[in-house]
């Protein structure tokens, strides 16, 4: 799967270029124009979630068989509610899988019913998308206007070849291959949409607090050639379908202020901020000079890594200039929003090439003022013919507590190290085992 998520493949893919252009010009920009014309608020987080899901599902299933959350607010609300229930309900199952299963055997279920129903809802949604695409493929009724189902085709072919080389198992049912593909596709969908929504919302938030940076960013975006103009009225336009697929991605990749804003937001507000657990192997290990006994779960969290003051001076502040200064190479080496190595996020480049596409439509023209408080007026100018003013409200909805997370991690560590009952009766065989 790594090849279809590589930077070179994505940048030169006509499918990526086509669905990005279509989703932006037919989904995102009309919503902004409508919001400005009617004087209604725009929910930046929901817009980012909808954009992220429509983009990743178009890459997975093809544009004709992906989601249309930008055009179907009811479907978006249903999916977001299901995902929120899953995130709230599967904490213990993810962190303490063995004890969760043990308690379940005696009738104590740490996973609430709403979380189980949310998981079932998302699985059914993904299964329907897979089934629709599979039917279209088998009946040769695939829409000629659709982009290719890049991820689905690659994954289905790879798993099919793998299964041909492995012995048959009684556990395999008639839909084993399709269910295996659907399971992986759901993972890609969730990872793809959430990071886009969070990154967009926090970038807009910080841009509202830094009007001087917006002024510079606006000037940089105006330098893009062909220009970014909506509605599309001529071929001399960055959104035009007649250009090279790599033209706009290359242009955006060369803009230092745009990319600095994105990277700094991902540093300060990493979408996957919680720890990435690893189990210490038999015999124990030494990590950064600290001896760890076998079976202990060690976490490395992007939230903590990105607050190393030795690398990120004034780490709690949004300072995009750090990505363009003398220490930019060291800063890049410590960037860990997507993990690293063989276990790093496969879709890193997909996220990094997709998020600038939607960020380019938000910037403030010179001379605008921002009132103090949680509600800001955000101006869009240059891409849309005339500067328009959109009200963006930022409301704190996240109740996650890092102190609570730390206490639970310490408690888990103590239980694994000190409790002989825990270690003897409920051995930890790995996260998710």
C-alpha positions as CSV (number, residue, x, y, z in Angstrom):
1,X,0.0,0.0,0.0
2,X,3.0,2.3,0.6
3,X,3.4,3.1,-3.2
4,X,-0.1,4.5,-3.7
5,X,0.4,6.8,-0.6
6,X,3.8,8.0,-1.7
7,X,4.3,11.7,-2.4
8,X,5.4,11.1,-6.0
9,X,2.4,8.9,-6.8
10,X,-0.1,11.3,-5.2
11,X,1.4,14.4,-6.8
12,X,1.2,12.9,-10.4
13,X,-2.1,11.1,-10.0
14,X,-4.8,12.5,-12.3
15,X,-7.4,10.9,-10.0
16,X,-6.2,12.8,-7.0
17,X,-6.1,16.0,-9.0
18,X,-9.6,15.5,-10.4
19,X,-11.4,14.7,-7.2
20,X,-9.6,17.4,-5.2
21,X,-10.6,20.0,-7.8
22,X,-14.2,18.7,-7.9
23,X,-14.7,18.5,-4.2
24,X,-13.2,22.0,-3.6
25,X,-15.1,23.8,-6.4
26,X,-18.4,21.9,-6.2
27,X,-18.5,21.2,-2.4
28,X,-16.3,23.5,-0.2
29,X,-16.2,26.8,-2.0
30,X,-20.0,26.9,-2.7
31,X,-20.6,26.4,1.0
32,X,-18.4,29.3,1.8
33,X,-20.1,31.5,-0.7
34,X,-23.5,30.6,0.6
35,X,-22.4,31.2,4.2
36,X,-21.2,34.7,3.2
37,X,-24.3,35.5,1.2
38,X,-26.7,34.5,3.9
39,X,-24.7,35.8,6.8
40,X,-24.7,32.4,8.6
41,X,-21.9,30.9,10.6
42,X,-19.6,28.3,9.2
43,X,-18.6,25.3,11.4
44,X,-14.9,24.9,10.5
45,X,-14.5,21.6,12.2
46,X,-17.6,20.0,10.5
47,X,-16.5,21.4,7.2
48,X,-13.0,19.9,7.6
49,X,-14.5,16.5,8.6
50,X,-16.8,16.5,5.6
51,X,-14.0,17.5,3.2
52,X,-11.6,14.9,4.7
53,X,-14.1,12.1,4.4
54,X,-15.2,12.9,0.9
55,X,-11.5,13.2,-0.2
56,X,-10.3,10.0,1.4
57,X,-13.3,8.0,0.3
58,X,-13.0,9.3,-3.3
59,X,-9.4,8.0,-3.3
60,X,-10.5,4.6,-1.8
61,X,-13.7,3.9,-3.7
62,X,-13.6,6.4,-6.7
63,X,-15.5,9.7,-6.7
64,X,-18.8,8.0,-7.8
65,X,-18.9,5.6,-4.9
66,X,-17.4,7.6,-2.0
67,X,-19.2,9.7,0.5
68,X,-20.9,13.0,-0.1
69,X,-20.8,14.5,3.4
70,X,-20.3,18.0,2.1
71,X,-23.7,17.6,0.4
72,X,-25.5,15.4,3.0
73,X,-25.4,17.0,6.5
74,X,-27.6,14.2,8.0
75,X,-25.2,11.5,6.9
76,X,-22.3,13.5,8.3
77,X,-24.0,13.9,11.6
78,X,-24.8,10.2,11.8
79,X,-21.2,9.2,11.2
80,X,-19.7,11.8,13.6
81,X,-22.1,10.7,16.4
82,X,-21.1,7.1,15.8
83,X,-17.4,7.8,15.8
84,X,-17.7,10.0,19.0
85,X,-19.5,7.1,20.8
86,X,-16.7,4.7,19.7
87,X,-13.9,7.0,20.9
88,X,-15.6,7.5,24.3
89,X,-16.5,3.8,24.8
90,X,-13.5,1.8,23.7
91,X,-10.9,3.5,25.9
92,X,-10.5,0.6,28.3
93,X,-10.7,-2.0,25.6
94,X,-7.8,-0.3,23.8
95,X,-5.6,0.3,26.9
96,X,-6.4,-2.8,29.0
97,X,-7.6,-5.4,26.5
98,X,-6.9,-8.5,28.6
99,X,-8.7,-7.3,31.7
100,X,-11.6,-6.0,29.6
101,X,-12.0,-9.5,28.1
102,X,-11.7,-11.1,31.5
103,X,-14.4,-8.9,33.0
104,X,-16.6,-9.5,30.1
105,X,-16.5,-13.2,30.8
106,X,-18.1,-12.6,34.2
107,X,-20.7,-10.2,32.9
108,X,-19.0,-6.9,33.4
109,X,-18.7,-5.0,30.1
110,X,-16.5,-1.9,30.1
111,X,-17.6,-1.0,26.6
112,X,-21.0,0.7,26.7
113,X,-23.8,-0.3,24.3
114,X,-23.7,3.0,22.4
115,X,-20.1,2.4,21.5
116,X,-21.0,-1.0,20.2
117,X,-23.8,0.5,18.1
118,X,-21.5,3.2,16.9
119,X,-19.0,0.6,15.7
120,X,-21.7,-1.3,14.0
121,X,-23.0,1.8,12.2
122,X,-19.5,2.7,10.8
123,X,-18.9,-0.9,9.7
124,X,-22.2,-1.0,7.9
125,X,-21.5,2.3,6.2
126,X,-18.2,1.1,4.9
127,X,-19.6,-2.3,3.9
128,X,-22.3,-0.5,1.8
129,X,-19.6,1.6,0.0
130,X,-17.6,-1.6,-0.7
131,X,-20.6,-3.5,-1.9
132,X,-21.7,-0.7,-4.2
133,X,-18.3,-0.5,-5.8
134,X,-18.0,-4.3,-6.1
135,X,-21.4,-4.6,-7.7
136,X,-20.5,-1.8,-10.2
137,X,-17.2,-3.6,-11.0
138,X,-18.8,-7.0,-11.5
139,X,-21.6,-5.7,-13.7
140,X,-19.3,-3.4,-15.6
141,X,-21.5,-0.4,-14.7
142,X,-18.7,1.8,-13.3
143,X,-19.4,5.4,-14.0
144,X,-17.2,6.9,-16.8
145,X,-17.1,10.2,-14.9
146,X,-15.7,8.7,-11.7
147,X,-12.1,8.6,-10.7
148,X,-10.5,5.2,-10.1
149,X,-11.0,3.3,-6.8
150,X,-7.2,3.4,-6.3
151,X,-7.0,2.1,-2.7
152,X,-9.8,-0.5,-3.0
153,X,-8.3,-2.0,-6.2
154,X,-4.8,-2.2,-4.8
155,X,-5.9,-3.7,-1.5
156,X,-8.3,-6.2,-3.0
157,X,-5.7,-7.4,-5.5
158,X,-3.0,-7.7,-2.8
159,X,-5.2,-9.6,-0.3
160,X,-6.5,-11.9,-3.0
161,X,-3.0,-12.9,-4.0
162,X,-2.1,-13.5,-0.3
163,X,-5.1,-15.7,0.3
164,X,-4.2,-17.8,-2.8
165,X,-0.9,-18.7,-1.2
166,X,-2.3,-19.6,2.3
167,X,-4.0,-22.8,3.2
168,X,-7.8,-22.8,3.5
169,X,-9.3,-22.3,7.0
170,X,-12.6,-23.3,8.3
171,X,-12.9,-19.8,9.8
172,X,-13.1,-18.3,6.3
173,X,-16.6,-17.7,5.1
174,X,-17.7,-16.9,1.5
175,X,-17.2,-13.1,2.2
176,X,-13.9,-13.4,4.0
177,X,-11.9,-11.5,1.3
178,X,-14.5,-8.7,1.0
179,X,-14.8,-8.3,4.7
180,X,-11.1,-8.2,5.2
181,X,-10.9,-5.5,2.5
182,X,-13.8,-3.6,4.1
183,X,-12.1,-3.7,7.5
184,X,-8.9,-2.1,6.2
185,X,-10.9,0.5,4.2
186,X,-12.7,1.6,7.3
187,X,-9.4,2.2,9.0
188,X,-8.2,4.4,6.1
189,X,-11.5,6.3,6.2
190,X,-11.4,7.1,9.9
191,X,-7.7,8.1,9.8
192,X,-8.1,10.2,6.7
193,X,-11.1,12.3,7.8
194,X,-10.3,13.0,11.4
195,X,-6.8,14.5,10.9
196,X,-8.1,16.9,8.2
197,X,-10.9,18.2,10.3
198,X,-8.8,18.8,13.4
199,X,-5.9,20.4,11.4
200,X,-8.2,22.7,9.5
201,X,-10.1,23.9,12.6
202,X,-7.0,24.6,14.6
203,X,-5.2,26.3,11.7
204,X,-8.1,28.7,11.2
205,X,-8.2,29.3,14.9
206,X,-4.5,30.3,15.0
207,X,-4.8,32.4,11.8
208,X,-7.6,34.3,13.5
209,X,-5.3,35.1,16.4
210,X,-2.4,36.1,14.1
211,X,-3.6,38.6,11.5
212,X,-0.1,39.7,10.7
213,X,0.7,36.2,9.5
214,X,-2.5,36.1,7.5
215,X,-1.4,39.3,5.6
216,X,1.8,37.6,4.6
217,X,0.1,34.3,3.8
218,X,-2.4,36.1,1.6
219,X,0.4,37.8,-0.4
220,X,2.1,34.4,-0.8
221,X,-1.1,32.8,-2.1
222,X,-1.7,35.6,-4.6
223,X,1.7,34.7,-6.1
224,X,0.4,31.3,-7.3
225,X,0.4,31.0,-11.0
226,X,-2.0,30.2,-12.6
227,X,-4.1,32.1,-10.0
228,X,-6.5,30.7,-7.5
229,X,-9.9,32.0,-8.7
230,X,-13.5,30.9,-8.0
231,X,-15.9,30.7,-9.8
232,X,-13.8,29.1,-12.6
233,X,-14.2,31.3,-15.6
234,X,-11.1,30.7,-17.7
235,X,-8.5,28.1,-18.4
236,X,-5.9,30.3,-16.8
237,X,-6.9,29.1,-13.3
238,X,-5.2,26.8,-10.8
239,X,-8.5,24.9,-10.4
240,X,-8.8,24.2,-14.2
241,X,-8.9,20.6,-15.3
242,X,-6.8,21.3,-18.3
243,X,-3.5,21.6,-16.5
244,X,-1.0,19.0,-15.3
245,X,-2.1,17.0,-12.3
246,X,1.1,17.9,-10.4
247,X,0.9,21.6,-11.2
248,X,-1.1,22.8,-8.2
249,X,0.4,20.4,-5.7
250,X,3.9,21.4,-6.7
251,X,2.9,25.1,-6.4
252,X,1.5,24.7,-3.0
253,X,4.4,22.6,-1.8
254,X,6.8,25.5,-2.7
255,X,4.9,28.0,-0.5
256,X,6.9,28.3,2.8
257,X,4.3,30.3,4.8
258,X,1.4,27.9,3.9
259,X,3.4,24.8,4.8
260,X,4.9,26.4,8.0
261,X,1.3,27.2,9.2
262,X,0.2,23.6,8.6
263,X,3.3,22.0,10.2
264,X,3.2,24.3,13.2
265,X,-0.5,23.5,13.7
266,X,0.1,19.8,13.5
267,X,3.0,20.2,16.0
268,X,1.0,22.1,18.5
269,X,-2.3,20.2,18.0
270,X,-1.4,16.8,16.7
271,X,-4.6,14.9,15.7
272,X,-3.2,11.7,17.1
273,X,-1.9,13.3,20.3
274,X,-2.2,10.3,22.6
275,X,0.5,7.7,23.2
276,X,1.4,5.0,20.6
277,X,1.8,2.0,22.9
278,X,4.5,-0.6,22.5
279,X,5.0,-3.7,24.6
280,X,8.4,-4.3,26.1
281,X,9.7,-7.7,24.7
282,X,10.7,-10.7,26.9
283,X,13.9,-10.0,28.8
284,X,13.1,-6.3,29.2
285,X,14.7,-3.3,27.5
286,X,16.5,-0.1,28.3
287,X,14.8,3.0,26.8
288,X,16.6,6.4,27.1
289,X,18.6,5.1,30.0
290,X,15.5,3.7,31.9
291,X,15.3,0.0,32.4
292,X,11.9,-1.4,31.6
293,X,10.8,-5.0,32.6
294,X,9.1,-7.2,30.0
295,X,5.4,-6.8,29.6
296,X,5.4,-3.1,30.4
297,X,3.6,-0.9,27.9
298,X,5.7,2.2,26.9
299,X,4.1,5.2,25.2
300,X,5.6,7.8,23.0
301,X,3.1,10.6,22.4
302,X,3.4,13.3,19.7
303,X,1.9,15.8,22.2
304,X,4.9,15.3,24.5
305,X,7.6,15.0,21.8
306,X,6.5,18.3,20.2
307,X,6.9,20.1,23.5
308,X,10.6,19.5,24.0
309,X,11.9,23.0,24.7
310,X,15.4,22.0,23.7
311,X,14.1,21.7,20.1
312,X,10.9,23.8,20.1
313,X,11.6,27.0,21.9
314,X,8.5,28.5,23.4
315,X,6.9,25.2,22.6
316,X,3.4,26.2,23.8
317,X,3.2,29.0,21.3
318,X,2.1,28.9,17.6
319,X,5.3,30.1,15.9
320,X,5.3,29.0,12.2
321,X,8.5,30.8,11.6
322,X,10.3,28.0,13.5
323,X,9.9,25.9,10.3
324,X,11.8,28.5,8.2
325,X,14.6,29.5,10.6
326,X,18.1,28.2,11.3
327,X,16.9,25.2,13.2
328,X,14.4,24.1,10.6
329,X,16.2,20.8,9.9
330,X,16.3,19.9,13.5
331,X,12.7,20.8,14.0
332,X,11.7,18.7,11.0
333,X,13.6,15.7,12.5
334,X,11.5,16.0,15.7
335,X,8.2,16.3,13.9
336,X,6.2,13.3,14.9
337,X,2.5,14.0,14.2
338,X,2.4,10.9,12.0
339,X,4.9,8.7,13.9
340,X,8.0,7.4,12.1
341,X,9.7,4.3,10.8
342,X,7.9,1.2,9.7
343,X,5.0,1.8,12.0
344,X,4.5,5.4,10.9
345,X,1.3,6.6,9.3
346,X,1.0,5.2,5.8
347,X,-1.3,8.1,4.8
348,X,1.1,10.9,5.9
349,X,1.7,12.2,2.4
350,X,-2.0,12.0,1.6
351,X,-2.8,14.2,4.6
352,X,0.0,16.6,3.9
353,X,-1.0,17.1,0.2
354,X,-4.7,17.3,0.9
355,X,-4.8,19.8,3.8
356,X,-3.1,22.7,1.9
357,X,-5.8,22.4,-0.7
358,X,-8.5,23.4,1.7
359,X,-6.3,25.8,3.7
360,X,-5.6,28.0,0.6
361,X,-9.2,29.2,0.5
362,X,-8.9,30.8,4.0
363,X,-6.9,34.0,4.5
364,X,-7.6,37.5,5.6
365,X,-7.2,40.6,3.4
366,X,-5.1,43.5,4.7
367,X,-6.8,45.9,7.1
368,X,-9.4,43.6,8.6
369,X,-9.8,43.6,12.4
370,X,-10.4,40.7,14.7
371,X,-12.4,41.2,17.9
372,X,-11.3,39.7,21.1
373,X,-13.1,36.6,22.5
374,X,-14.0,33.2,21.2
375,X,-15.9,34.4,18.2
376,X,-14.0,35.9,15.2
377,X,-14.9,37.2,11.8
378,X,-12.8,35.5,9.2
379,X,-12.4,37.0,5.7
380,X,-11.9,35.3,2.4
381,X,-10.6,37.2,-0.5
382,X,-8.8,36.7,-3.7
383,X,-10.0,33.2,-4.5
384,X,-13.6,34.3,-4.5
385,X,-14.1,37.3,-6.7
386,X,-14.8,39.8,-3.9
387,X,-13.7,39.8,-0.3
388,X,-16.5,38.2,1.8
389,X,-16.8,38.0,5.6
390,X,-17.7,34.8,7.3
391,X,-18.4,34.4,11.0
392,X,-16.5,31.5,12.5
393,X,-17.3,30.5,16.1
394,X,-14.8,28.5,18.2
395,X,-16.4,26.6,21.0
396,X,-14.4,24.3,23.3
397,X,-16.1,20.9,23.0
398,X,-13.2,18.7,23.9
399,X,-13.4,17.4,27.5
400,X,-10.2,15.3,27.2
401,X,-7.9,15.7,30.2
402,X,-4.2,15.1,29.7
403,X,-3.8,14.9,33.5
404,X,-6.4,12.1,33.5
405,X,-4.6,10.4,30.7
406,X,-1.3,10.6,32.6
407,X,-2.9,9.2,35.8
408,X,-4.4,6.3,33.9
409,X,-1.0,5.6,32.2
410,X,0.8,5.6,35.5
411,X,-1.9,3.3,37.0
412,X,-1.5,0.9,34.1
413,X,2.2,0.9,34.4
414,X,2.0,0.2,38.2
415,X,-0.5,-2.6,37.7
416,X,1.8,-4.3,35.1
417,X,4.9,-4.0,37.2
418,X,3.7,-4.6,40.7
419,X,0.6,-6.8,40.6
420,X,1.6,-10.5,40.5
421,X,-2.1,-11.4,40.1
422,X,-2.3,-9.2,37.0
423,X,0.9,-10.5,35.5
424,X,0.2,-14.2,36.3
425,X,-3.5,-14.4,35.5
426,X,-3.9,-11.8,32.8
427,X,-0.6,-11.7,30.8
428,X,-0.4,-8.9,28.3
429,X,0.2,-10.4,24.9
430,X,0.2,-7.1,23.0
431,X,-2.1,-4.2,22.4
432,X,-5.3,-5.2,20.9
433,X,-4.6,-9.0,21.5
